[in-house]
Amino acid sequence: MGKTINLVKLSVGIDSVEHLQTYRARILREGGPKHPRHITRMWPRREKELLNGGSIYWVIKGVIQCRQRVIRLDEVIGEDGIRRCAIVMDPEIIRTQSAVRRPFQGWRYLEPADSPADLGKGAVAGDDLPVELMSALADIGVR
């Protein structure tokens, strides 16, 4: 089996893992796709590694809190005629250990060795500090 790579992406407008779950459930109820997708302008150059078991790690309020496994990449042509990449994900949202991330544009590659570990089923991100405190520390550059 070849090498795997993950992505890390800001989840803009989402306040918590529960908010992300509620948002995804609403889209599905309203007839949206069975598998959620994130549309981006850039096509991952490391596509083969990403599709070899990679995930998107979601940064919520300055902290990686969960991930979704990447299933495939679909080409999407916008109304403006520009080719984009739809990153199609497994609907399961897996909670991870918390990891502070500074704001950035787009997405970044994340090596498996640097990726936060999964938490057990039903677990809530519970590092030594609450997520809100970790976010505040990240905002002032302390953690």
ChimeraX attribute file (.defattr): number of C-alpha atoms within 10 A of each C-alpha:
attribute: neighborCount
match mode: 1-to-1
recipient: residues
	/A:1	4
	/A:2	7
	/A:3	13
	/A:4	18
	/A:5	21
	/A:6	25
	/A:7	22
	/A:8	21
	/A:9	22
	/A:10	23
	/A:11	18
	/A:12	10
	/A:13	10
	/A:14	16
	/A:15	11
	/A:16	18
	/A:17	22
	/A:18	11
	/A:19	13
	/A:20	18
	/A:21	14
	/A:22	12
	/A:23	13
	/A:24	19
	/A:25	15
	/A:26	12
	/A:27	13
	/A:28	15
	/A:29	11
	/A:30	8
	/A:31	8
	/A:32	12
	/A:33	13
	/A:34	15
	/A:35	15
	/A:36	20
	/A:37	19
	/A:38	12
	/A:39	15
	/A:40	15
	/A:41	13
	/A:42	12
	/A:43	16
	/A:44	17
	/A:45	8
	/A:46	12
	/A:47	14
	/A:48	14
	/A:49	15
	/A:50	23
	/A:51	18
	/A:52	17
	/A:53	15
	/A:54	23
	/A:55	25
	/A:56	25
	/A:57	29
	/A:58	26
	/A:59	25
	/A:60	25
	/A:61	25
	/A:62	23
	/A:63	25
	/A:64	26
	/A:65	27
	/A:66	27
	/A:67	27
	/A:68	21
	/A:69	21
	/A:70	23
	/A:71	20
	/A:72	15
	/A:73	20
	/A:74	14
	/A:75	12
	/A:76	15
	/A:77	12
	/A:78	10
	/A:79	7
	/A:80	6
	/A:81	8
	/A:82	9
	/A:83	15
	/A:84	17
	/A:85	18
	/A:86	20
	/A:87	20
	/A:88	21
	/A:89	21
	/A:90	16
	/A:91	19
	/A:92	13
	/A:93	19
	/A:94	19
	/A:95	24
	/A:96	23
	/A:97	19
	/A:98	26
	/A:99	22
	/A:100	21
	/A:101	20
	/A:102	14
	/A:103	14
	/A:104	10
	/A:105	7
	/A:106	11
	/A:107	16
	/A:108	15
	/A:109	15
	/A:110	19
	/A:111	14
	/A:112	15
	/A:113	8
	/A:114	9
	/A:115	19
	/A:116	18
	/A:117	14
	/A:118	16
	/A:119	17
	/A:120	12
	/A:121	8
	/A:122	8
	/A:123	12
	/A:124	15
	/A:125	21
	/A:126	13
	/A:127	12
	/A:128	8
	/A:129	11
	/A:130	11
	/A:131	22
	/A:132	13
	/A:133	11
	/A:134	21
	/A:135	22
	/A:136	16
	/A:137	14
	/A:138	19
	/A:139	16
	/A:140	8
	/A:141	10
	/A:142	9
	/A:143	14
